[in-house]
Amino acid sequence: MSTNLYTTTEAAGFLDVTPARVRQMVARGEIESVKMGRDRFITAEAINGAKQRKTKPGPTPKPPATKASRKRGGKK
């Protein structure tokens, strides 16, 4: 049984992040990798798992304004 292994650069392309971010994820234990010599390789299963967990960072949504706050003039 052969396992598909991808470089950090290839994995970054699949995950739509930079290779540095992939290395950071490996260091944090978010993605499993295999070290061969000086290089790290990521399995297809690890990439798919990271894709499923992936969330895009962004601002925290603000709650919608209520009718009462609109009547008072909103922000002060």
C-alpha atoms as a printed R data frame, in Angstrom:
   type eleno elety resid chain resno       x      y      z
1  ATOM     1    CA   MET     A     1   0.000  0.000  0.000
2  ATOM     2    CA   SER     A     2   1.543  3.298 -1.038
3  ATOM     3    CA   THR     A     3   0.897  6.545  0.764
4  ATOM     4    CA   ASN     A     4   0.822  9.835 -1.110
5  ATOM     5    CA   LEU     A     5   3.244 12.279  0.487
6  ATOM     6    CA   TYR     A     6   3.333 15.973 -0.311
7  ATOM     7    CA   THR     A     7   5.918 18.653  0.394
8  ATOM     8    CA   THR     A     8   5.013 21.600  2.590
9  ATOM     9    CA   THR     A     9   4.775 23.737 -0.556
10 ATOM    10    CA   GLU     A    10   2.370 21.293 -2.217
11 ATOM    11    CA   ALA     A    11   0.309 20.995  0.982
12 ATOM    12    CA   ALA     A    12   0.163 24.794  1.179
13 ATOM    13    CA   GLY     A    13  -1.327 24.878 -2.305
14 ATOM    14    CA   PHE     A    14  -4.037 22.395 -1.329
15 ATOM    15    CA   LEU     A    15  -4.841 24.300  1.879
16 ATOM    16    CA   ASP     A    16  -4.633 27.782  0.334
17 ATOM    17    CA   VAL     A    17  -2.028 28.938  2.866
18 ATOM    18    CA   THR     A    18   1.691 29.693  2.700
19 ATOM    19    CA   PRO     A    19   4.374 27.012  3.157
20 ATOM    20    CA   ALA     A    20   5.443 28.835  6.333
21 ATOM    21    CA   ARG     A    21   1.907 28.416  7.713
22 ATOM    22    CA   VAL     A    22   2.025 24.687  6.945
23 ATOM    23    CA   ARG     A    23   5.334 24.408  8.839
24 ATOM    24    CA   GLN     A    24   3.749 26.317 11.737
25 ATOM    25    CA   MET     A    25   0.778 23.932 11.740
26 ATOM    26    CA   VAL     A    26   3.173 20.957 11.783
27 ATOM    27    CA   ALA     A    27   5.131 22.467 14.695
28 ATOM    28    CA   ARG     A    28   1.883 22.986 16.651
29 ATOM    29    CA   GLY     A    29   0.762 19.433 15.990
30 ATOM    30    CA   GLU     A    30  -2.229 20.507 13.902
31 ATOM    31    CA   ILE     A    31  -0.976 18.461 10.922
32 ATOM    32    CA   GLU     A    32   0.982 15.225 11.111
33 ATOM    33    CA   SER     A    33   4.107 14.981  9.015
34 ATOM    34    CA   VAL     A    34   6.900 12.553  8.205
35 ATOM    35    CA   LYS     A    35  10.500 13.716  8.277
36 ATOM    36    CA   MET     A    36  12.830 12.283  5.639
37 ATOM    37    CA   GLY     A    37  16.300 13.716  5.816
38 ATOM    38    CA   ARG     A    38  15.931 17.465  6.124
39 ATOM    39    CA   ASP     A    39  12.489 17.622  4.525
40 ATOM    40    CA   ARG     A    40   8.998 17.157  5.943
41 ATOM    41    CA   PHE     A    41   6.215 15.479  4.029
42 ATOM    42    CA   ILE     A    42   2.505 15.595  4.735
43 ATOM    43    CA   THR     A    43   0.102 12.763  3.934
44 ATOM    44    CA   ALA     A    44  -3.071 13.239  1.910
45 ATOM    45    CA   GLU     A    45  -5.091 12.177  4.969
46 ATOM    46    CA   ALA     A    46  -3.502 14.926  7.075
47 ATOM    47    CA   ILE     A    47  -4.220 17.514  4.370
48 ATOM    48    CA   ASN     A    48  -7.861 16.406  4.098
49 ATOM    49    CA   GLY     A    49  -8.237 16.534  7.875
50 ATOM    50    CA   ALA     A    50  -6.812 20.051  7.975
51 ATOM    51    CA   LYS     A    51  -9.183 21.126  5.182
52 ATOM    52    CA   GLN     A    52 -12.178 19.894  7.164
53 ATOM    53    CA   ARG     A    53 -11.099 21.759 10.311
54 ATOM    54    CA   LYS     A    54 -10.004 24.900  8.523
55 ATOM    55    CA   THR     A    55 -11.691 28.153  9.457
56 ATOM    56    CA   LYS     A    56 -10.826 31.522  8.019
57 ATOM    57    CA   PRO     A    57  -9.809 34.156 10.558
58 ATOM    58    CA   GLY     A    58 -11.846 37.298 10.594
59 ATOM    59    CA   PRO     A    59 -13.541 39.868 12.773
60 ATOM    60    CA   THR     A    60 -16.082 38.809 15.352
61 ATOM    61    CA   PRO     A    61 -19.560 39.599 14.040
62 ATOM    62    CA   LYS     A    62 -21.451 42.296 15.914
63 ATOM    63    CA   PRO     A    63 -24.981 41.554 17.098
64 ATOM    64    CA   PRO     A    64 -27.736 43.259 15.090
65 ATOM    65    CA   ALA     A    65 -29.088 46.524 16.450
66 ATOM    66    CA   THR     A    66 -32.351 46.282 18.351
67 ATOM    67    CA   LYS     A    67 -35.331 48.551 17.777
68 ATOM    68    CA   ALA     A    68 -34.778 50.206 21.149
69 ATOM    69    CA   SER     A    69 -31.198 51.208 20.330
70 ATOM    70    CA   ARG     A    70 -32.305 52.688 17.003
71 ATOM    71    CA   LYS     A    71 -34.965 54.816 18.701
72 ATOM    72    CA   ARG     A    72 -32.425 56.234 21.149
73 ATOM    73    CA   GLY     A    73 -30.111 57.278 18.364
74 ATOM    74    CA   GLY     A    74 -27.800 54.254 18.264
75 ATOM    75    CA   LYS     A    75 -24.200 54.912 19.322
76 ATOM    76    CA   LYS     A    76 -23.360 57.583 21.867
